Amino acid sequence: MNTQLVHRQLFYLFLCNLAIVFIGMGLFPILPLYAMEFGASPTAAGLYLASTYAAILGGTLIANRLASYIGRKRLFVATGLFSLPAVLLLGQATALWQVVLLTAIIWFAGGVGLILNNVFTGLIAGSHNRGKSFGLLQLSTPVGALVGGMTVSYLMAWRGYAWLFVVLSLVWAVWPLVGLLVQDRPGPVAAVGIVHQERETAVSFTSSFKLLLLATLLLGVTLNVSRLGVPLSMCALSFSASAVASTATISGLVTIPVVYSVGALSDRLGRRRFLIASYGLAAVGALSLAFATHLWHFWLAATLILVAHSVSASVGTAMAADILSPDKLGRGLALLTSAGWFTGVIMFAVAGRLMEMVGSAALFLAVAFLAVLAAGQLRRIHYGVSPKPTPAAEQAAVSVKRTIQRRSTGVPETNTL
């Protein structure tokens, strides 16, 4: 696949990802408030968000299995198309169970779309620009947060929920339409698959991937508790829905230049240091939530959390693609992506209750410590280590070295039996 075609395909994937993330990032801050419109308590709102993450986790885990039956591209387009009515009907809901069901359909479809986007990107991106490619894809997160937050905030103040979901359904339709242009075929990464497979066997990259997965799980606890904490804390302080939605706008605006530049820099400077930095930002974001009282406090916390989420997702996925061989790419990325959603299911189910029991400040301090602990796991990853040569390779190298030495000194070669 030539460079121009690769860039075009990455742009298509970016648009599809943007359509999905636009809905998710734009709606997420107001979902607890929307649930409370139907009488949900803070605990019930947390369970509602847990159901959305359970749905996206299910979509992430089942995507590769479904794709093996009907093909990745066909599944990619069909999922976006058949979930489109759910976005429109969400604004017409009259009961909480309808809101929960329709949101679950949307998030399930989003999980399928996001993991297939990652697989498509991993297959066409070369090792020399993988961080930049995943950075471009992950750029859709802050852009979606910025534009989605502005759109949701404006439409909420102007016409309310019904018109909001009409507009969002038009955005969602971009996914299946542009998805028709996506090509499903392996690119340059297939050429280096043998090298990756040798590395995975020789230096136990399987263990490295497990450590990356563990770190992602721990970070997911911090990020998801913090993401839930922003709207719930603001609601407790009587901030308006527009003010809550503005956190997505501000955080997206700041994160946009960071994500793309970090992805490209990780190709040259290594991925570990940027991952550790993003985990540190997650810890600081959680700490700032523990003491937030003014609107700008929540803007700062939401920004740190989004930067940490976006950088860890792009650089972490690129690192996983470096580690995994092409035949394990789909399954590995599905596991890595689902780790965040899995922690979301657990933490959204219990975080609201924990906030009521021990207080939000204590919970934020605890999850900040988990982010620091997760950063320590990254330092144990054997990443970028050259594979240890096999005995046959060492013997061949010694033979070549001796031949060069003989020729340089003029000593004739002798055959030995």
C-alpha positions as CSV (number, residue, x, y, z in Angstrom):
1,M,0.0,0.0,0.0
2,N,1.6,3.3,-1.1
3,T,2.0,6.3,1.2
4,Q,-0.8,8.3,-0.4
5,L,-3.2,5.5,-0.1
6,V,-2.2,4.9,3.6
7,H,-2.8,8.5,4.4
8,R,-6.2,8.4,2.7
9,Q,-7.2,5.3,4.6
10,L,-6.0,6.9,7.9
11,F,-8.2,9.9,7.1
12,Y,-11.2,7.7,6.5
13,L,-10.6,5.9,9.8
14,F,-10.2,9.2,11.6
15,L,-13.6,10.4,10.3
16,C,-15.3,7.2,11.4
17,N,-13.7,7.3,14.8
18,L,-14.6,10.9,15.1
19,A,-18.3,10.2,14.5
20,I,-18.3,7.6,17.2
21,V,-16.3,9.6,19.7
22,F,-18.3,12.8,19.0
23,I,-21.4,11.0,20.4
24,G,-19.6,9.4,23.3
25,M,-17.5,12.3,24.5
26,G,-20.2,14.9,23.8
27,L,-22.9,12.9,25.6
28,F,-20.9,11.4,28.4
29,P,-20.8,14.4,30.8
30,I,-24.6,14.8,30.6
31,L,-25.7,11.2,30.7
32,P,-25.9,11.2,34.6
33,L,-28.0,14.3,34.3
34,Y,-30.2,12.8,31.6
35,A,-30.8,9.7,33.8
36,M,-31.7,12.0,36.7
37,E,-34.4,13.5,34.5
38,F,-36.1,10.1,34.9
39,G,-35.7,9.9,38.6
40,A,-32.3,8.2,38.9
41,S,-30.3,8.6,42.1
42,P,-26.5,9.1,42.0
43,T,-26.0,5.4,42.7
44,A,-28.5,4.6,39.9
45,A,-26.7,7.0,37.6
46,G,-23.5,5.2,38.3
47,L,-25.1,1.9,37.5
48,Y,-26.5,3.4,34.3
49,L,-23.0,4.4,33.2
50,A,-21.8,1.0,34.2
51,S,-24.3,-0.5,31.8
52,T,-23.0,1.6,28.9
53,Y,-19.4,0.4,29.6
54,A,-20.6,-3.2,29.9
55,A,-22.2,-2.7,26.4
56,I,-19.0,-1.2,24.9
57,L,-17.0,-4.0,26.6
58,G,-19.2,-6.6,25.0
59,G,-18.9,-4.9,21.6
60,T,-15.1,-4.8,21.9
61,L,-14.8,-8.5,22.9
62,I,-17.1,-9.8,20.3
63,A,-16.0,-7.7,17.3
64,N,-13.2,-10.0,16.1
65,R,-15.3,-13.1,16.4
66,L,-18.1,-11.5,14.4
67,A,-15.6,-10.2,11.9
68,S,-14.3,-13.8,11.3
69,Y,-17.7,-14.8,10.1
70,I,-18.8,-11.8,8.0
71,G,-15.6,-9.8,7.4
72,R,-14.3,-6.7,9.2
73,K,-15.5,-4.1,6.7
74,R,-18.9,-5.6,6.3
75,L,-19.3,-5.7,10.1
76,F,-17.9,-2.2,10.4
77,V,-20.4,-0.7,8.1
78,A,-23.4,-2.8,9.2
79,T,-22.9,-2.0,12.9
80,G,-22.9,1.8,12.3
81,L,-26.0,1.5,10.1
82,F,-28.2,-0.7,12.3
83,S,-27.4,1.3,15.5
84,L,-28.3,4.6,13.9
85,P,-32.1,4.5,14.9
86,A,-31.1,4.1,18.6
87,V,-29.3,7.5,18.6
88,L,-32.4,9.2,17.2
89,L,-34.9,7.3,19.6
90,L,-32.8,8.1,22.7
91,G,-34.2,11.7,22.6
92,Q,-37.8,10.3,22.5
93,A,-37.4,8.1,25.5
94,T,-40.2,8.3,28.2
95,A,-38.8,5.9,30.8
96,L,-35.4,5.2,32.4
97,W,-35.4,1.6,31.1
98,Q,-35.7,2.9,27.5
99,V,-32.8,5.3,28.1
100,V,-30.6,2.4,29.5
101,L,-31.5,0.1,26.6
102,L,-31.0,2.6,23.8
103,T,-27.7,3.8,25.3
104,A,-26.5,0.3,25.6
105,I,-27.2,-0.3,21.9
106,I,-25.2,2.8,20.9
107,W,-22.3,2.0,23.2
108,F,-22.2,-1.7,22.0
109,A,-22.0,-0.5,18.4
110,G,-19.3,2.0,19.4
111,G,-17.2,-0.7,20.9
112,V,-17.3,-2.7,17.7
113,G,-16.4,0.3,15.7
114,L,-13.6,1.5,17.9
115,I,-11.8,-1.9,18.0
116,L,-12.1,-2.4,14.3
117,N,-10.7,1.0,13.7
118,N,-7.7,0.1,15.8
119,V,-7.2,-3.1,13.9
120,F,-7.4,-1.4,10.6
121,T,-4.9,1.2,11.7
122,G,-2.5,-1.5,13.1
123,L,-2.6,-3.4,9.8
124,I,-1.7,-0.4,7.6
125,A,0.7,1.5,9.8
126,G,4.4,0.7,9.6
127,S,6.7,0.4,12.7
128,H,8.4,3.7,11.9
129,N,5.2,5.8,12.0
130,R,2.9,3.6,14.2
131,G,2.8,6.2,17.0
132,K,1.9,8.9,14.6
133,S,-0.8,6.8,13.0
134,F,-2.5,5.9,16.3
135,G,-2.0,9.5,17.4
136,L,-4.0,10.6,14.4
137,L,-6.7,8.1,15.2
138,Q,-6.8,9.1,18.8
139,L,-6.9,12.8,17.9
140,S,-10.6,12.1,17.3
141,T,-11.0,11.9,21.1
142,P,-10.2,15.5,21.9
143,V,-11.7,16.8,18.7
144,G,-14.9,14.9,19.5
145,A,-14.8,16.2,23.0
146,L,-14.3,19.8,21.8
147,V,-16.9,19.8,19.0
148,G,-19.2,17.4,20.7
149,G,-19.2,19.3,24.0
150,M,-19.8,22.6,22.2
151,T,-22.7,21.1,20.1
152,V,-24.3,19.4,23.1
153,S,-24.0,22.5,25.3
154,Y,-25.5,24.7,22.6
155,L,-28.3,22.4,21.7
156,M,-29.2,21.8,25.3
157,A,-29.5,25.5,25.9
158,W,-31.4,26.1,22.7
159,R,-33.9,23.3,22.1
160,G,-33.3,20.6,24.7
161,Y,-32.8,16.8,24.4
162,A,-35.1,16.0,21.5
163,W,-33.3,18.2,19.0
164,L,-30.0,17.2,20.4
165,F,-30.4,13.6,19.5
166,V,-31.6,14.5,16.0
167,V,-28.4,16.3,15.3
168,L,-26.3,13.5,16.9
169,S,-28.0,10.9,14.6
170,L,-26.8,12.9,11.6
171,V,-23.2,12.8,12.9
172,W,-23.5,9.1,13.6
173,A,-24.4,8.5,10.0
174,V,-21.0,9.6,8.9
175,W,-19.6,6.3,10.3
176,P,-21.3,3.8,7.9
177,L,-21.1,6.2,4.9
178,V,-17.4,6.8,5.2
179,G,-16.8,3.2,6.3
180,L,-17.7,2.1,2.8
181,L,-14.4,3.7,1.6
182,V,-12.2,1.8,4.1
183,Q,-10.1,-1.0,2.7
184,D,-9.7,-4.2,4.7
185,R,-6.3,-5.5,3.8
186,P,-2.9,-5.9,5.6
187,G,-0.3,-3.3,4.8
188,P,3.4,-2.9,5.5
189,V,3.2,-4.4,9.0
190,A,2.8,-7.8,7.5
191,A,6.3,-7.6,6.2
192,V,7.8,-7.4,9.7
193,G,5.6,-9.9,11.3
194,I,8.3,-12.6,11.5
195,V,10.6,-10.2,13.4
196,H,7.8,-9.4,15.9
197,Q,7.0,-13.0,16.4
198,E,10.7,-13.8,17.1
199,R,10.9,-11.0,19.6
200,E,7.8,-12.2,21.4
201,T,9.2,-15.7,21.8
202,A,12.8,-14.7,22.5
203,V,12.4,-12.0,25.1
204,S,9.1,-13.0,26.5
205,F,7.1,-10.1,25.0
206,T,4.0,-12.0,26.1
207,S,4.9,-11.1,29.6
208,S,5.5,-7.5,28.5
209,F,2.0,-7.4,27.0
210,K,0.5,-8.8,30.3
211,L,2.3,-6.0,32.2
212,L,0.9,-3.4,29.8
213,L,-2.5,-4.9,30.3
214,L,-2.2,-4.8,34.0
215,A,-1.1,-1.2,34.0
216,T,-4.0,-0.3,31.7
217,L,-6.4,-1.9,34.1
218,L,-5.1,0.1,37.0
219,L,-5.1,3.3,35.0
220,G,-8.7,2.5,33.9
221,V,-9.8,2.6,37.5
222,T,-8.3,6.1,38.0
223,L,-9.7,7.5,34.7
224,N,-13.2,6.1,35.0
225,V,-13.7,7.2,38.6
226,S,-12.4,10.6,37.7
227,R,-14.6,10.8,34.6
228,L,-17.7,9.9,36.7
229,G,-16.6,12.3,39.4
230,V,-16.6,15.3,37.2
231,P,-20.3,15.5,36.4
232,L,-21.4,14.1,39.8
233,S,-19.3,16.6,41.7
234,M,-20.5,19.4,39.6
235,C,-24.1,18.3,40.0
236,A,-23.6,18.2,43.8
237,L,-22.4,21.8,43.6
238,S,-25.5,22.8,41.5
239,F,-23.7,23.6,38.2
240,S,-25.9,23.7,35.2
241,A,-26.0,21.1,32.4
242,S,-24.3,23.6,30.1
243,A,-21.5,24.1,32.5
244,V,-21.0,20.4,32.9
245,A,-20.9,20.0,29.1
246,S,-18.4,22.8,28.9
247,T,-15.8,20.6,30.6
248,A,-15.7,18.5,27.4
249,T,-15.2,21.6,25.3
250,I,-12.3,23.0,27.3
251,S,-10.5,19.7,27.8
252,G,-10.8,18.8,24.1
253,L,-9.4,22.2,23.0
254,V,-6.3,21.7,25.1
255,T,-5.8,18.1,24.3
256,I,-5.9,18.3,20.5
257,P,-2.3,19.6,19.9
258,V,-0.9,17.3,22.7
259,V,-2.2,14.0,21.4
260,Y,-0.9,14.2,17.8
261,S,2.5,15.6,18.7
262,V,3.1,13.0,21.4
263,G,2.2,10.1,19.0
264,A,4.8,11.3,16.5
265,L,7.4,11.9,19.2
266,S,6.9,8.4,20.6
267,D,8.1,7.0,17.3
268,R,11.5,8.7,17.8
269,L,11.9,9.0,21.6
270,G,10.3,5.8,22.7
271,R,6.8,5.1,24.1
272,R,7.5,4.2,27.7
273,R,8.3,7.8,28.9
274,F,5.2,9.2,27.4
275,L,3.0,6.5,28.9
276,I,4.5,7.1,32.3
277,A,3.9,10.9,31.9
278,S,0.3,10.3,31.0
279,Y,-0.2,8.1,34.1
280,G,1.2,10.9,36.2
281,L,-1.3,13.4,34.6
282,A,-4.1,11.0,35.5
283,A,-3.0,11.0,39.1
284,V,-2.8,14.8,39.2
285,G,-6.2,15.1,37.6
286,A,-7.8,12.8,40.3
287,L,-6.0,14.8,43.0
288,S,-7.4,18.1,41.6
289,L,-10.9,16.7,41.7
290,A,-10.6,16.0,45.4
291,F,-10.3,19.8,46.0
292,A,-12.4,21.2,43.1
293,T,-15.0,23.8,43.9
294,H,-15.0,26.3,41.1
295,L,-15.7,25.8,37.4
296,W,-12.1,26.3,36.3
297,H,-11.1,23.6,38.8
298,F,-13.3,21.1,36.9
299,W,-12.0,22.4,33.5
300,L,-8.4,21.7,34.8
301,A,-9.3,18.2,36.1
302,A,-11.3,17.3,33.0
303,T,-8.3,18.4,30.8
304,L,-5.7,16.4,32.7
305,I,-8.0,13.3,32.6
306,L,-8.6,13.6,28.9
307,V,-5.0,14.2,28.0
308,A,-4.0,11.2,30.1
309,H,-6.7,9.1,28.5
310,S,-5.9,10.1,24.9
311,V,-2.1,9.8,25.3
312,S,-2.2,6.5,27.1
313,A,-4.7,5.1,24.5
314,S,-2.7,6.2,21.4
315,V,0.8,5.5,22.7
316,G,-0.3,2.3,24.6
317,T,-2.0,0.9,21.5
318,A,1.1,1.7,19.4
319,M,3.3,-0.1,22.0
320,A,1.0,-3.1,21.9
321,A,1.1,-3.1,18.1
322,D,4.9,-3.1,18.3
323,I,4.9,-6.0,20.7
324,L,2.3,-8.2,19.1
325,S,2.7,-10.2,15.9
326,P,0.1,-9.5,13.1
327,D,-1.8,-12.7,13.7
328,K,-2.3,-11.7,17.4
329,L,-3.0,-8.1,16.7
330,G,-6.8,-8.3,16.7
331,R,-7.1,-10.3,19.9
332,G,-4.4,-8.3,21.7
333,L,-5.8,-4.9,20.9
334,A,-9.3,-6.1,21.8
335,L,-8.0,-7.2,25.2
336,L,-6.1,-3.9,25.7
337,T,-9.1,-1.8,24.7
338,S,-11.5,-3.8,26.7
339,A,-9.4,-3.4,29.8
340,G,-10.5,0.3,30.1
341,W,-14.1,-0.6,29.5
342,F,-14.0,-3.5,32.0
343,T,-12.8,-1.1,34.8
344,G,-15.5,1.3,33.7
345,V,-18.2,-1.4,34.3
346,I,-16.9,-2.1,37.8
347,M,-16.1,1.4,38.9
348,F,-19.3,3.0,37.5
349,A,-21.3,0.3,39.3
350,V,-19.7,1.0,42.7
351,A,-18.1,4.5,42.5
352,G,-21.4,6.3,43.1
353,R,-22.0,4.2,46.2
354,L,-18.4,4.6,47.4
355,M,-18.7,8.4,47.1
356,E,-21.8,8.3,49.3
357,M,-20.0,6.0,51.9
358,V,-16.5,7.4,52.2
359,G,-16.7,10.7,50.4
360,S,-15.6,11.8,46.9
361,A,-12.3,13.4,48.1
362,A,-11.1,10.1,49.8
363,L,-12.0,8.1,46.7
364,F,-10.2,10.5,44.3
365,L,-7.1,10.3,46.5
366,A,-7.2,6.5,46.4
367,V,-7.4,6.2,42.7
368,A,-4.6,8.8,42.2
369,F,-2.4,6.4,44.1
370,L,-3.4,3.6,41.7
371,A,-2.3,5.6,38.7
372,V,1.2,6.0,40.3
373,L,1.2,2.2,41.0
374,A,0.3,1.6,37.4
375,A,3.2,3.7,36.2
376,G,5.5,1.5,38.2
377,Q,4.3,-1.5,36.2
378,L,5.4,0.1,33.0
379,R,9.0,0.3,34.1
380,R,9.0,-3.5,34.3
381,I,8.2,-4.0,30.7
382,H,11.0,-5.4,28.6
383,Y,10.3,-3.1,25.7
384,G,12.7,-2.4,22.8
385,V,15.1,-5.1,23.8
386,S,16.9,-6.8,20.9
387,P,16.1,-10.5,20.6
388,K,18.7,-12.8,22.0
389,P,20.4,-14.7,19.1
390,T,19.9,-18.4,18.8
391,P,22.9,-20.8,19.2
392,A,22.9,-21.4,15.5
393,A,22.9,-17.7,14.8
394,E,25.8,-17.2,17.3
395,Q,27.8,-20.0,15.6
396,A,27.2,-18.4,12.2
397,A,28.3,-15.0,13.5
398,V,31.5,-16.5,15.0
399,S,32.2,-18.3,11.6
400,V,31.8,-15.0,9.7
401,K,34.0,-13.1,12.1
402,R,36.8,-15.7,11.8
403,T,36.6,-15.6,8.0
404,I,36.9,-11.8,7.9
405,Q,39.9,-12.0,10.3
406,R,41.7,-14.6,8.1
407,R,41.2,-12.6,5.0
408,S,42.3,-9.4,6.6
409,T,45.5,-11.0,7.8
410,G,46.2,-13.1,4.7
411,V,46.0,-16.4,6.6
412,P,44.6,-19.1,4.2
413,E,41.4,-20.9,5.2
414,T,41.7,-24.5,6.3
415,N,39.0,-27.1,6.2
416,T,38.6,-29.1,9.3
417,L,36.7,-32.3,9.7
